[in-house]
Amino acid sequence: MRIRYTRHALKRMQERGIAKRLVRPAIEDADRRYRDKGLNVAERKLESGNILRVYFKLDGEDVVVITTYRTRTWG
């Protein structure tokens, strides 16, 4: 699976201090998955206790990350 990032996602990840190495496990081994506003959402609990939420869409076999952020509550 190839993961691509929109410019928006890369900008937000930089602003929020979220490394790409955290995104792949959140998508591949999510604790929770659902759809929201037409996008796929994957959530994974981090070691810090926060939850990483990743909004993405599928483009063929690729995953395109739209945005991601940390939160304290499940979606």
HELIX and SHEET records of a PDB file:
HELIX    1   1 ARG A    7  ARG A   16  1                                  10    
HELIX    2   2 LYS A   20  GLU A   28  1                                   9    
SHEET    1   A 5 ILE A   3  TYR A   5  0                                        
SHEET    2   A 5 ASP A  62  THR A  71  1                                        
SHEET    3   A 5 ILE A  51  ASP A  59 -1                                        
SHEET    4   A 5 LEU A  39  LYS A  45 -1                                        
SHEET    5   A 5 ARG A  32  ASP A  36 -1                                        
END                                                                             
